[in-house]
Amino acid sequence: MAEYSGVLVCGEVVEGKVSSLTAELLGCSRKLADSLHEPAMLVLVGSEVSNLASQGAALGADKVFVADDALLKEYQTDAYLSVLAKLVADTSPRYILFGQSAIGRDLAPRLAFRIGAVLTTDCIELGVDPQTKGLLQTKPVYGGNARAIFTSPSFPQLATVRQKAMSPLQPDASRKAEVVTLAVKVDPAVMKSKLLQTVKEEAAGIKLEDAPIVVCGGRGIGSADGFKQLEELARMLKGAVGATRPACDSGWVPAHVQVGLTGKIVTPDLYIGVAISGASQHMAGCSGSKVIVAINKDPEANLFKEARYGVVGDWKQALPAFVNKVKELLAG
Ligand code: FAD
């Protein structure tokens, strides 16, 4: 029977850097590895990724595997899967972590099936069972109304982890990792799909997930024009605009600004929720905000229960007054 050891993070590279989600996974893997007294490991698959091993080390990895090949330049399911399946067979990691990203969601279930292992998707917390060394995987269930902890008696155990659920370590350039270059043998014949085009998401201003201030609008905003007022406030505060699902579904704002269970997770210093009821599926994406401000005409709206400050009233009156005050403060 294989001797399982270590926590392997399947890394992603965005614009020539280890992605922020991978950095978060490495922060988590460091904690898990320390409590197991086993190594934290990272695998980077791509083209010209060898020089990124030091970033992995600085972010907490003890060992970095690199699979560097021109054929791996763009993400390709079958090619990436064959590299990972071979690495896992050769190294027997105890846990294998992916981001809950487009790539992670595609690769993790396929790898789990290929190696006959269990996978828990969309985790928000991970821990170690001290008795069994099983991975304790917490994820929201019942539409975000409850949390469940999953584990399994078999190894390896796979999990995908939500963006912003874990904290990255402060990068430490003096940390060193053992770097292992994998011999890549990708047979182009196994690549059943082909990437035709990559379209970069148009994003003006600061990214929603990274914004320190988020001004979020709900169904009560009523129109795309209404959202323009939220955009003005977000611009003034150097923040970003988010929205609830009904506002996105109505086409007032693009789907990529949806905050919640099936949207983005935001953890800003300040979240201003305007005309939002505060349904649990929405709160799943913003309850980690440091300060929540709610503006709603219904004093019973759930968002008030989560908010530190609240304005009961029509946003059409409250928001312009708020914007004017912010303008005044910024000018003075
Ligand atoms: P509503 O619940 O209709 O609330 C509108 C609010 O605006 C009300 O509180 C009202 O009092 C207030 N209002 C109206 N007019 C004014 C005014 N003039 N001034 C001030 N206040 C006013 N939702 C998400 O947001 N994100 C998700 O990721 C998400 N995922 C989901 C996943 C599943 C599986 C399911 C079942 C649902 C999901 N939802 C999600 C939907 C979620 O359940 C709620 O329906 C949604 O969050 C409600 O959005 P809302 O607050 O904009 O609308």
Residues whose N, C-alpha, C, O or C-beta is under 5 A from the ligand:
A	BS01	FAD	G143 G218 R219 G220 A243 T244 R245 P246 V259 G260 L261 T262 G263 A275 I276 S277 G278 A279 Q281 H282 I295 N296 K297 D298 A301 G313 D314 W315
